[in-house]
Amino acid sequence: MNFGQDVAARWQRRLVRRWMAGSHPQPRQTTMDPTPDQQEAFVYQTKQWRKDLDECLQRLKRGSDKGYTGERAPDHPVRSSRERSLAMTKVEEAIMWLGMDLKAQNTPNPYPHSKDPTSLVIEPTADGLKM
């Protein structure tokens, strides 16, 4: 038996002993429903995080855009790279996941026509994000 198999066998025996002893993991405890004031604070906090991340994303895009003509120090050249592109993608994903968190908090849908394929309405980004 090699080292990996030995470790796996030990863990399996340990889990079986815990199961037999009745100390197996219990289901995760759910939290209590937030009060309306707490719910409002959660929504505000999440929207503020989305706004802050969007500002960060805009700074990343300005720093990676060769066509950007705004204020930039001459000793800070533009650098485009796969790593920066991935960083921008991850910030966009974080904004998206915070949007999913808003959805989970049962906030009103900011895109009421989004699920209607016959609608030609395209709503602007919620919270005024530039993305």
Secondary structure, DSSP 8 states (H G I E B T S, - for coil): --HHHHHHHHHHHHHHHHHHHT-------------HHHHHHHHHHHHHHHHHHHHHHHHHHHHH-TT--S---TTS-----HHHHHHHHHHHHHHHHHHHHHHHTT---S-TTTT-TT-------GGG---
